[in-house]
Amino acid sequence: MAVPDVRKAIPDFVLKEIISLGKDISDKYKVDMRTAFTDYLHDAFDRYSWSKTILYKDSPRRIYDFYVHNFLSYGRDDKIVSAKEVRDVFQAAQSNFLIISGSGGMGKSMMMKHFFVDAIRTKKRDEPIGIPIYVELRTLEANQPLLELIYTSVSKFGFCLSQEAFEYALRKGLFLLLLDAFDEIPESQSSKALQKINDFCDKYHKNKFVLSSRPSEGFAAWERFTVLEMQPLSKEQAMSLVRKLEYDEELKERFLQRLDEDLYESHEDFASNPLLLNIMLQTFDNYATIPEKLHEFYAAAFNTLYSTHDSKIKGYKRILHCEGLSSTTFRSILAEFCYRSYAKEQTRFTETDLRDFLELPCQKAKVDVDDYIQDLMSSVCILIQEGLDYSFSHRSFQEYFTAVYFMKKDDAWQKKAAKILLKNNPYSLFFDKMFFMLFDMNKEGFEGNIILPFLEECVKKIEKSDLPPTLALMKLRGVALTYGEIYNGLRTEKKFSITHSFDISYYDFPDFLQFMYAEIPSFGYWKTDSSIRDHFITTYSGKENKIDRDFEIFLSLSDIQNDKRLYDFLTDKSAEPYKHYLALKKLRDDIKARQQEDIDELDELNDDYELDDD
């Protein structure tokens, strides 16, 4: 159905939803509700059927002019369902509570807007899907009730009935609630926000819910929700997306030819991600090859965006407001801005916030703040303005330039700053790419300034403990032992493992290290013989003094110490848990040895220089 036809269908769509209320309310009240929701949907549809992107930074475009829907996988067998129609997604998952999980740039927010529009389509209307409400969770304040935020989300688009009337419709299950970007809630508030959402779902369980987020081990805490993973774009989908884009046709055809011949296969991680595919297209004309490493890719993208006029994008003319400002200085200001806002876990800004973050770096560079803000939006498309607020066109830019800022600093600063960031927001190790890119940019510096201080502290605490090393590490990380259905970042499956009780801490850094060093075995998902699993389940399942859920059973450290069978398994020096501890010690020693080799080499060079001088 064409977009204009969808808009025309709104009154009939609302009528069918209101009819589902039956005889519980008067005809007059039904008329009032139909009017209120029709007005709301007309205004909200106009808002959410358009969007700005990294390519269309000057003015919004209709989302279906450039959107290609992903496929979604779900369940233990990784079943696949198309996201083309939201009704099909609910039917496939057989749940009214869904989580759309996808990494940065996969198009989660775009899919949520697509679901909003698709819910209004008149096809397959035998059963109401619900009046869609799009909610930006990043705007949820610490002490704000979720109901208040959702009511604000409809009332700002012309919904004229009272909150009591709205709550009545909620109790009747009239809505499809699209809760976007849970991962953009500050880590300090995420546990409280999770509780608010779970409580809201319990109270208004007759509605349908879709929540979007980056992948998280914490999904296990969403007991009602089924997780669906966004699948990367196939070559055909990637090429379809490029064909839709308004861009120089000759360049686009050359890019499509290369994409079809070899570029998709050689750069699949980029080409299968909608955001990075857009950047690839813009970078393609300036570089004979596309960089393979993520940080080099963003560096090339910035150089392209800063130095190239956008004459290839139809209807757009680029103007630099900070005339004469070198790309090096522009990049330096941007890096400091990104680091400061990243440290505060802030991706959305009022004008006052934005000026506060930029005032000092702009002052040092003798640049007008207003001109710089304009260039961030119109020249390099790092920021977009939505109403009175500003946000990153994609937060991966913030992550990349934060890593750039780190690289400029000395060793002492990096050691201190990294520890502060990891203690304040340890989720950043797994939910964004900043530390991954920093590792790639300077492995030696990362090992010396971030990994080694952690390993020194961790091993020291373990060696001073009265507990065996494996249990000391478990105590340090604040974990418990569990057997059950555990979400491992990709899918839910039965594992015998440790769990973080849904909280991640600074001492979970080893989980990050196993992505970087093949020699670090997992401390989370252990292979073990069936006798241990049988003992665990037989002994503890259903005990009143244990936390017993449908999908998992937890044991605390004291439980393990009182269970000889489990204690022997965890402390056996040939078992996987102990091997993990030994691998951490070996990595510490290897890094120190490499550092000593560098010092010895420098001493040799110095001795040679002094000898020649004599």
C-alpha positions in Angstrom: 0.0 0.0 0.0 1.4 3.4 -0.9 2.1 5.8 1.9 -0.7 8.3 1.0 -3.2 5.5 1.0 -2.0 4.4 4.4 -2.8 7.9 5.7 -6.3 7.8 4.2 -6.9 4.5 5.9 -6.4 5.8 9.4 -10.1 6.6 10.3 -11.3 3.1 9.3 -8.3 1.6 11.1 -9.1 3.4 14.3 -12.8 2.5 14.0 -12.0 -1.2 13.9 -9.8 -0.8 17.0 -12.5 1.0 18.9 -15.1 -1.5 17.9 -13.0 -4.2 19.6 -13.9 -2.5 23.0 -17.4 -4.0 22.7 -20.2 -2.6 24.8 -18.1 -1.6 27.8 -18.3 2.1 26.9 -21.0 4.4 25.5 -21.4 5.2 21.8 -20.5 8.9 22.6 -17.3 7.9 24.3 -16.4 5.7 21.4 -16.9 8.6 19.0 -14.7 10.8 21.3 -12.0 8.1 21.3 -12.2 7.6 17.6 -11.7 11.4 17.0 -8.8 11.6 19.5 -6.9 8.6 18.1 -7.5 9.6 14.5 -6.1 13.0 15.2 -3.2 11.5 17.0 -2.4 9.0 14.2 -2.6 11.6 11.4 0.0 13.8 13.2 2.2 10.9 14.4 2.1 9.3 10.9 3.4 12.5 9.4 6.2 12.5 11.9 7.3 8.8 11.8 6.9 8.1 8.1 9.7 10.6 7.4 13.3 10.5 8.7 16.7 12.1 8.3 19.7 9.8 7.7 23.4 10.1 7.3 22.9 10.5 3.6 19.8 12.8 3.8 21.1 15.1 6.5 19.6 18.3 5.0 16.0 17.4 4.9 13.9 14.3 5.8 12.8 11.7 3.3 9.9 9.3 3.4 11.2 6.1 5.0 10.0 3.8 2.2 12.1 5.9 -0.3 15.2 4.3 1.2 14.2 1.6 3.7 14.8 -2.1 3.1 13.5 -4.4 5.8 15.8 -6.9 7.5 14.9 -10.5 8.3 14.7 -11.6 11.9 15.8 -14.8 13.5 14.3 -16.3 16.7 14.1 -19.5 18.8 16.7 -22.2 19.4 16.5 -23.3 15.7 17.1 -19.7 14.4 13.9 -19.6 12.5 13.6 -16.8 10.1 10.7 -14.3 9.6 10.5 -11.3 7.4 10.0 -8.0 9.1 7.9 -6.7 6.1 4.7 -7.0 8.1 4.6 -6.5 11.9 1.6 -8.9 12.2 3.7 -11.7 10.7 6.5 -11.1 13.2 4.1 -11.4 16.2 2.5 -14.5 14.7 5.9 -16.2 14.1 7.1 -15.4 17.6 3.8 -16.5 19.1 4.2 -13.8 21.8 2.9 -10.3 22.4 6.2 -9.2 23.9 9.1 -8.9 21.5 12.7 -7.6 21.7 14.3 -6.5 18.4 18.0 -7.0 19.0 20.6 -5.6 16.6 24.1 -4.1 16.6 24.8 -0.5 15.8 23.8 0.7 12.4 21.5 -2.3 11.6 18.4 0.0 11.5 16.5 -0.8 14.7 14.9 2.6 15.0 14.0 2.6 11.3 12.4 -0.9 11.7 10.4 0.5 14.7 9.1 3.4 12.5 8.3 0.8 9.8 6.3 -1.2 12.3 4.4 2.0 13.3 3.4 2.7 9.7 2.7 -1.0 8.8 0.4 -1.4 11.8 -2.0 1.1 10.1 -2.1 -0.7 6.8 -5.5 -2.1 5.9 -4.3 -5.5 4.8 -5.1 -8.6 6.9 -7.5 -6.7 9.2 -9.4 -9.7 10.5 -7.9 -9.1 13.9 -6.7 -5.7 15.3 -3.0 -5.4 15.7 -3.3 -2.3 18.0 -3.0 1.4 17.6 0.8 2.0 17.3 2.6 4.3 19.8 6.3 5.0 19.2 8.2 5.8 22.4 11.8 7.0 22.6 13.1 5.3 25.7 16.2 7.5 25.8 13.9 10.4 26.9 12.7 8.5 30.0 13.8 10.4 33.0 15.1 8.7 36.2 12.0 9.4 38.3 9.4 9.6 35.5 6.7 6.9 35.4 6.6 5.1 32.1 2.9 5.8 31.8 3.6 9.5 31.8 6.2 9.2 29.1 3.9 7.1 26.9 0.9 9.5 27.4 3.2 12.4 26.5 4.2 10.5 23.4 0.5 10.6 22.2 -0.6 13.9 23.6 2.1 15.8 21.8 0.5 14.6 18.5 -2.9 15.9 19.2 -4.5 13.3 21.4 -7.0 15.3 23.3 -8.5 12.9 25.9 -7.4 12.8 29.5 -4.7 10.4 30.9 -7.5 8.5 32.6 -9.2 7.8 29.3 -5.9 6.8 27.8 -5.2 4.5 30.7 -8.6 2.9 30.2 -7.7 2.1 26.6 -4.4 0.6 27.9 -6.2 -1.7 30.2 -8.4 -2.9 27.3 -5.3 -3.7 25.3 -5.9 -1.2 22.5 -2.2 -0.5 21.6 0.9 -1.7 19.9 3.7 -0.1 22.0 7.0 0.4 20.2 9.6 1.1 22.9 12.7 2.2 21.0 16.4 2.2 22.0 16.5 0.7 25.5 20.3 0.6 25.1 20.4 4.4 25.0 19.2 4.7 28.5 22.2 5.6 30.7 23.6 2.5 32.4 23.0 4.0 35.9 19.3 4.1 35.1 18.9 0.9 33.1 18.0 -1.4 36.0 15.3 0.9 37.2 14.0 1.4 33.7 13.9 -2.4 33.1 11.8 -2.7 36.3 9.4 0.1 35.1 8.9 -1.7 31.8 8.4 -5.1 33.3 5.9 -3.7 35.8 4.1 -1.8 33.0 3.9 -5.0 30.9 2.4 -6.9 33.9 -0.2 -4.2 34.5 -1.2 -3.7 30.8 -0.5 -7.1 29.5 -3.3 -7.1 27.0 -1.4 -4.8 24.7 1.4 -5.8 22.3 4.9 -4.6 23.0 8.1 -4.3 20.8 11.3 -3.2 22.4 14.5 -2.5 20.5 18.0 -2.6 21.8 21.6 -3.6 21.0 22.4 -7.2 22.0 22.7 -7.8 25.7 23.2 -10.7 28.2 20.6 -8.9 30.3 17.8 -10.0 27.9 17.3 -13.0 30.3 15.8 -10.6 32.8 13.0 -9.8 30.3 10.9 -12.8 31.3 7.9 -12.1 29.1 9.9 -11.2 26.0 10.9 -13.2 23.0 14.2 -12.0 21.4 14.4 -11.6 17.7 17.8 -10.9 16.1 18.1 -8.6 13.2 19.9 -10.4 10.3 22.6 -8.7 8.2 21.5 -7.5 4.8 22.0 -10.1 2.1 23.8 -9.0 -1.1 20.4 -8.7 -2.8 19.0 -6.5 0.0 22.2 -4.4 0.1 21.9 -3.7 -3.6 18.2 -3.0 -3.3 18.9 -0.4 -0.7 21.6 1.3 -2.8 19.3 1.4 -5.8 16.7 3.3 -3.7 19.1 6.0 -2.6 19.1 9.4 -4.3 22.7 9.7 -5.4 24.8 10.3 -8.5 23.5 7.6 -10.9 26.8 7.0 -12.6 28.7 6.6 -9.3 25.9 4.5 -7.9 26.0 2.1 -10.9 29.8 1.7 -10.5 29.4 1.0 -6.8 26.6 -1.5 -7.5 28.8 -3.3 -10.0 31.7 -3.6 -7.5 29.3 -4.7 -4.8 28.0 -7.5 -7.0 31.4 -8.5 -8.2 33.5 -8.6 -5.1 32.9 -5.8 -2.6 30.1 -7.4 -0.7 32.1 -10.6 -0.1 35.3 -8.8 0.8 33.6 -6.2 3.1 30.5 -8.1 4.2 30.6 -6.7 7.8 30.2 -3.2 6.3 28.0 -4.0 3.3 25.5 -6.0 5.3 25.0 -3.1 7.7 22.6 -0.3 6.4 24.5 2.6 8.1 27.9 1.4 7.0 26.7 0.6 3.5 25.5 4.3 3.2 29.0 5.4 4.3 30.6 2.9 1.9 28.8 4.6 -1.0 29.9 8.1 0.1 33.5 6.9 0.6 33.7 4.8 -2.6 34.4 7.8 -4.9 37.4 9.0 -2.9 39.2 5.7 -2.3 40.3 3.0 -4.7 39.6 0.4 -1.9 37.3 0.4 1.2 39.3 0.2 4.4 38.9 -3.2 6.2 39.3 -2.1 9.8 36.4 -0.3 11.4 38.4 2.7 12.8 40.1 3.2 9.4 36.6 3.0 7.7 35.3 5.8 10.0 38.5 7.9 9.4 38.0 7.6 5.6 34.3 8.4 6.0 35.1 11.6 8.0 37.7 12.7 5.5 35.1 12.2 2.7 32.3 14.0 4.5 34.5 16.9 5.5 36.4 17.5 2.2 33.8 16.6 -0.4 30.8 18.8 -1.5 27.6 16.8 -1.7 26.8 17.6 -5.2 26.3 13.9 -5.8 23.3 13.9 -3.4 20.3 15.3 -5.3 19.0 18.6 -4.1 21.8 19.2 -1.5 24.4 21.9 -1.5 27.1 21.9 1.2 28.2 25.1 2.9 31.1 25.3 5.5 30.3 27.8 8.2 33.7 27.5 9.9 35.6 28.9 7.0 39.3 28.2 6.9 39.1 25.6 9.7 41.4 22.7 8.9 40.1 19.1 9.1 42.6 18.4 11.8 41.3 21.1 14.1 37.7 20.2 13.3 38.4 16.6 14.1 40.2 17.6 17.4 37.1 19.6 18.6 34.8 16.8 17.6 36.9 14.2 19.4 36.8 16.1 22.7 33.1 16.7 22.3 32.5 13.0 21.7 34.6 11.9 24.6 33.0 14.3 27.1 29.5 13.3 26.1 30.4 9.6 25.9 31.7 9.8 29.5 28.4 11.2 30.5 26.5 8.6 28.6 24.7 11.3 26.6 23.7 11.0 23.0 20.8 13.5 23.0 21.2 17.1 23.8 19.3 20.3 24.4 20.9 23.4 22.9 22.2 24.3 26.3 23.8 20.8 26.7 25.4 21.0 23.3 26.9 24.4 23.9 28.2 23.3 27.3 30.0 20.3 25.8 31.4 22.4 22.9 32.2 25.7 24.6 35.7 24.8 25.9 37.1 22.9 22.9 35.7 25.6 20.5 37.2 28.3 22.7 40.6 26.7 22.7 40.5 26.5 18.9 39.1 30.1 18.6 36.0 28.8 16.7 32.5 30.1 17.0 30.3 27.5 18.7 27.2 28.3 16.6 29.1 27.9 13.4 30.6 24.7 14.6 27.2 23.3 15.5 25.9 24.2 12.1 28.8 22.3 10.4 28.3 19.2 12.7 24.7 19.1 11.2 25.1 20.3 7.7 28.7 19.5 6.7 29.7 16.2 8.3 26.2 15.0 9.4 27.5 13.9 12.8 24.5 15.6 14.5 20.8 15.9 13.5 18.2 18.2 14.9 14.8 16.8 15.9 12.5 19.5 17.3 14.3 21.3 20.0 16.8 18.5 20.6 20.0 17.3 18.9 21.3 13.8 18.6 24.1 11.9 16.9 23.1 10.8 13.4 24.4 7.5 14.8 26.1 6.9 18.1 28.9 4.9 16.4 30.4 8.2 15.4 30.6 9.2 19.1 32.3 5.9 19.8 34.9 6.3 17.1 35.8 9.9 17.9 36.0 9.0 21.6 38.7 6.4 20.7 40.4 9.1 18.6 40.5 11.4 21.7 41.9 8.6 23.8 44.7 8.1 21.3 45.8 11.7 21.7 46.3 11.4 25.4 49.4 10.2 27.4 49.6 6.9 29.2 48.8 8.2 32.6 45.6 9.8 31.4 44.5 6.8 29.5 45.0 4.5 32.5 42.9 6.7 34.7 40.2 7.6 32.2 39.7 3.9 31.1 39.3 2.7 34.6 36.7 5.5 35.3 34.8 4.7 32.2 34.8 0.9 32.8 33.7 1.3 36.4 31.0 3.8 35.6 29.7 2.0 32.5 31.1 -1.5 32.1 28.4 -2.2 29.6 30.4 -0.2 27.0 32.7 -3.2 26.7 30.0 -5.2 25.0 27.3 -2.8 23.8 29.4 -0.4 21.7 32.6 -0.4 19.6 34.7 2.2 21.4 37.1 -0.1 23.2 37.2 -2.5 20.3 38.3 0.3 18.0 40.8 1.7 20.5 42.4 -1.8 20.7 42.7 -1.9 16.9 44.2 1.6 16.8 47.0 0.9 19.2 47.3 -2.6 20.6 50.5 -2.0 22.5 49.1 1.1 24.2 45.8 -0.6 24.9 47.6 -3.6 26.5 49.9 -1.3 28.6 47.4 1.3 29.7 44.1 -0.7 30.0 44.6 -4.5 30.0 47.7 -4.8 32.2 46.5 -2.5 35.0 43.3 -4.5 35.2 45.1 -7.9 35.2 47.6 -6.7 37.8 44.8 -5.6 40.1 42.6 -8.7 39.4 45.4 -11.3 39.9 46.7 -9.5 43.0 43.2 -9.6 44.6 42.8 -13.3 43.8 46.2 -14.2 45.2 45.5 -12.4 48.4 42.2 -14.1 48.8 41.7 -17.1 51.2 39.6 -18.7 48.5 40.8 -21.0 45.7 41.6 -18.9 42.6 38.5 -19.8 40.6 36.1 -19.0 43.5 38.0 -15.8 44.3 37.5 -14.7 40.7 33.8 -15.6 40.9 33.5 -13.6 44.1 35.4 -10.7 42.6 33.0 -10.6 39.6 29.9 -11.0 41.7 28.6 -14.0 39.8 26.5 -17.0 40.6 26.4 -20.5 39.2 23.4 -21.5 37.1 22.1 -24.1 34.8 19.3 -23.2 32.4 18.4 -21.2 29.4 21.0 -18.5 29.1 21.1 -15.7 26.5 24.7 -15.7 25.2 24.5 -12.5 23.1 23.2 -14.4 20.0 20.5 -16.8 21.1 19.0 -18.5 24.2 20.1 -22.0 24.9 20.6 -24.4 27.8 24.1 -24.0 29.3 25.9 -24.9 32.5 27.4 -21.5 33.3 28.1 -18.6 35.6 25.7 -15.6 35.4 26.2 -12.0 36.3 22.7 -11.8 37.7 22.1 -9.4 34.8 24.6 -6.9 36.1 28.0 -6.3 34.5 30.9 -4.9 36.4 34.5 -3.7 35.9 35.7 -7.2 36.8 33.9 -8.7 33.8 36.7 -7.3 31.6 38.0 -10.9 30.9 34.8 -11.5 28.9 36.0 -8.7 26.6 39.5 -10.1 26.4 38.4 -13.5 25.1 37.2 -11.6 21.9 40.8 -10.3 21.5 42.9 -13.2 22.5 42.1 -16.7 21.3 44.0 -18.2 24.3 41.6 -16.8 26.8 38.9 -19.5 27.4 35.3 -18.5 28.3 34.6 -18.0 31.9 30.9 -18.2 31.3 29.9 -21.3 29.3 31.6 -24.4 30.4 31.7 -27.8 28.9 31.2 -30.5 31.5 30.0 -34.1 31.8 26.4 -34.9 32.3 27.0 -36.1 35.9 27.7 -32.5 37.1 24.6 -31.2 35.3 22.4 -34.0 36.7 23.8 -33.4 40.2 23.1 -29.7 39.9 19.5 -30.1 38.7 18.6 -33.0 41.0 20.1 -31.4 44.1 18.8 -27.8 43.7 15.8 -27.7 41.4 12.7 -26.5 43.3 14.4 -25.9 46.7 12.5 -23.2 48.6 15.7 -21.4 49.6 16.9 -21.0 46.0 15.8 -18.6 43.3 13.9 -21.0 41.1 12.6 -19.7 37.7 11.2 -21.6 34.8 14.4 -21.3 32.9 17.3 -21.2 35.4 18.5 -22.0 38.9 21.0 -19.9 40.8 23.6 -20.9 43.3 25.6 -18.4 45.4 29.2 -18.8 46.4 28.3 -20.1 49.9 26.1 -22.8 48.2 29.1 -23.9 46.2 31.4 -24.0 49.2 28.9 -26.3 50.9 28.6 -28.7 47.9 31.7 -30.9 47.6 30.8 -32.1 44.1 30.5 -28.7 42.7 33.4 -27.3 44.7 35.7 -30.0 43.4 34.7 -29.3 39.8 35.3 -25.6 40.1 38.6 -25.8 41.8 40.0 -28.7 39.8 43.2 -27.4 38.1 42.4 -29.4 35.0 38.9 -28.0 34.6 37.9 -25.1 32.3 37.2 -22.5 35.1 40.8 -22.9 36.5 42.3 -22.7 33.0 40.6 -19.4 32.5 42.4 -18.0 35.6 45.7 -19.4 34.4 45.2 -17.8 31.0 44.7 -14.4 32.6 47.9 -14.7 34.5 49.8 -15.8 31.4 48.4 -12.9 29.4 49.6 -10.5 32.2 53.1 -12.1 32.1 53.2 -12.0 28.3 52.3 -8.3 28.1 55.0 -7.5 30.7 57.5 -9.6 28.8 56.7 -7.7 25.5 57.1 -4.4 27.4 60.5 -5.5 28.7 61.6 -6.6 25.2 60.8 -3.0 24.0 62.8 -1.5 26.8 65.8 -3.9 26.2 65.7 -3.0 22.4 65.7 0.7 23.3 68.6 0.2 25.6 70.6 -1.6 22.9 69.9 1.2 20.5 71.0 3.7 23.1 74.2 1.7 23.8 75.0 1.6 20.1 74.5 5.3 19.8 76.8 6.0 22.8 79.4 3.7 21.3 79.4 5.4 18.0 79.6 8.8 19.7 82.8 7.8 21.4 
